[in-house]
């Protein structure tokens, strides 16, 4: 492992994006999360995927509060709009044991995070053992929520209901245009 880390460290001298990110992931996989966090911080970037990686590493290290402070700083500097940070903020709040606060923020700013925000909140609630609330967060009439809702129903042993939902004809009205918060191509946290 030390050899691989050294290779990535050397490559990082010439590659300011990919090699440091790969190095950080390698360090984290081998129990060196604090070093991984420092590698990502040294990248000093507000790029979406780098902010995602930093927040993921901080949460894994039990330092989700630092991740929240980082997001607040990005927002305060105007580097990011609040809706852009919504998904990450919800995950970090949940990691801090503040899931109810994340749910409250999501309900207060409904629509600010787009359809993916509702799916994110539903997944966080389901993972926290609150499947009824997770289902309530999703609207079965919205085509973009059906897949996530169907998976939640299957996980709860309600496969027939999920099949009915997923086989239901799609609405003839076109789906809403994707907004700036609808980042389907973002890497997972």
C-alpha positions in Angstrom: 0.0 0.0 0.0 2.8 2.5 0.8 4.1 2.1 -2.7 0.7 3.0 -4.2 0.5 6.0 -1.9 3.9 7.2 -3.0 3.0 6.8 -6.7 -0.1 8.9 -6.2 1.8 11.5 -4.1 4.3 11.9 -6.9 1.6 12.1 -9.6 -0.2 14.7 -7.5 2.7 17.0 -8.0 1.8 17.3 -11.7 -1.9 16.7 -11.6 -3.8 19.1 -9.4 -7.2 17.3 -9.7 -7.4 13.6 -10.3 -4.3 12.2 -8.6 -4.9 14.0 -5.3 -8.5 12.8 -5.3 -7.4 9.2 -5.9 -4.7 9.6 -3.3 -7.3 10.8 -0.8 -9.6 7.9 -1.5 -6.7 5.4 -1.2 -5.7 6.9 2.2 -9.2 6.8 3.5 -9.6 3.1 2.4 -6.5 2.3 4.4 -7.7 4.0 7.6 -5.8 7.2 7.1 -8.8 9.5 6.8 -7.2 12.5 8.5 -4.5 12.5 5.9 -7.1 12.1 3.2 -9.0 15.2 4.4 -5.8 17.2 4.3 -5.0 16.1 0.8 -8.5 17.3 -0.4 -8.2 20.6 1.6 -4.9 21.3 -0.1 -6.7 21.1 -3.4 -8.4 24.3 -2.3 -11.3 24.1 -4.7 -15.0 24.7 -4.6 -15.6 22.4 -7.6 -18.7 20.3 -6.9 -17.1 16.9 -6.9 -14.2 18.1 -4.6 -16.6 19.6 -2.1 -18.6 16.3 -2.2 -15.4 14.3 -1.6 -14.3 16.6 1.3 -17.7 16.3 3.0 -17.8 12.5 2.5 -14.3 12.2 4.1 -15.2 14.5 7.0 -18.4 12.6 7.7 -16.5 9.3 7.6 -14.0 10.7 10.1 -16.8 11.7 12.5 -16.1 15.3 11.6 -19.4 16.1 9.9 -19.6 19.4 11.9 -16.5 20.6 10.1 -18.2 19.7 6.8 -21.2 21.9 7.7 -18.8 24.7 8.6 -17.1 24.3 5.2 -20.5 24.5 3.4 -21.5 27.6 5.4 -18.2 29.2 4.5 -18.7 28.5 0.8 -22.2 29.9 1.0 -21.1 33.0 2.9 -18.4 33.7 0.3 -21.0 33.4 -2.5 -19.1 30.4 -4.0 -22.3 28.4 -3.8 -26.0 29.0 -3.6 -27.9 27.4 -0.8 -29.8 25.1 -3.1 -26.5 23.8 -4.4 -25.4 22.7 -0.9 -28.8 21.3 0.1 -28.0 17.6 -0.6 -24.6 17.7 1.2 -26.0 19.7 4.1 -28.8 17.2 4.6 -26.3 14.3 4.7 -23.9 16.1 7.1 -26.8 17.0 9.4 -27.9 13.4 9.5 -24.3 12.3 10.2 -24.3 14.8 13.1 -27.5 13.2 14.5 -29.6 16.1 13.4 -31.8 14.4 10.8 -34.9 16.1 12.2 -33.3 19.5 11.5 -32.5 18.4 7.9 -36.1 17.3 7.4 -37.4 20.6 8.8 -35.0 22.5 6.4 -36.1 20.4 3.5 -39.8 21.0 4.2 -39.2 24.8 4.8 -37.5 25.1 1.4 -39.6 22.7 -0.6 -38.5 22.7 -4.2 -35.2 24.5 -3.5 -33.3 21.3 -4.0 -35.3 19.9 -6.9 -36.7 16.4 -7.2 -33.3 14.9 -6.2 -33.5 16.7 -2.9 -36.7 14.9 -2.1 -35.2 11.6 -3.0 -32.1 12.3 -0.9 -34.3 13.1 2.1 -36.3 10.0 1.6 -33.2 7.9 1.5 -31.8 9.5 4.6 -35.1 8.9 6.4 -35.3 5.3 5.3 -31.7 4.6 6.3 -32.5 6.1 9.7 -35.3 3.6 10.2 -38.1 6.0 9.4 -39.6 4.4 6.2 -43.1 5.9 6.6 -41.7 9.4 6.6 -39.5 8.5 3.7 -42.5 7.4 1.7 -44.3 10.6 2.6 -41.5 12.7 1.2 -42.0 11.3 -2.2 -44.9 12.1 -4.5 -46.1 9.0 -6.4 -47.6 11.3 -9.0 -44.1 12.6 -9.9 -42.5 10.3 -12.4 -39.0 11.2 -11.1 -40.0 10.0 -7.6 -41.5 6.7 -8.7 -38.3 4.7 -8.9 -37.1 5.7 -5.5 -40.6 5.2 -4.0 -40.8 1.8 -5.6 -37.5 0.7 -4.1 -38.6 1.9 -0.7 -41.8 -0.1 -1.0 -39.8 -3.2 -2.0 -37.5 -2.8 0.9 -40.6 -2.7 3.2 -41.9 -6.0 1.7 -44.6 -4.3 -0.4 -43.4 -5.6 -3.8 -46.9 -5.8 -5.4 -47.6 -2.2 -4.5 -44.2 -1.2 -6.0 -44.9 -3.1 -9.2 -48.3 -1.4 -9.6 -46.7 2.0 -9.0 -43.8 1.4 -11.4 -46.2 0.0 -14.1 -48.6 2.9 -13.9 -48.8 4.9 -17.1 -46.8 8.0 -17.2 -48.5 11.3 -17.1 -49.2 13.0 -20.4 -47.9 16.2 -19.1 -44.2 16.7 -19.7 -41.9 16.5 -16.7 -40.6 19.8 -15.3 -37.5 21.2 -16.9 -34.4 20.3 -14.9 -33.4 23.1 -12.6 -29.9 24.0 -11.5 -30.2 21.7 -8.5 -30.9 18.6 -10.7 -27.4 17.3 -11.0 -28.0 13.8 -12.3 -24.3 13.5 -13.3 -22.9 14.3 -9.8 -20.8 11.5 -8.3 -22.4 10.0 -5.2 -21.4 11.2 -1.8 
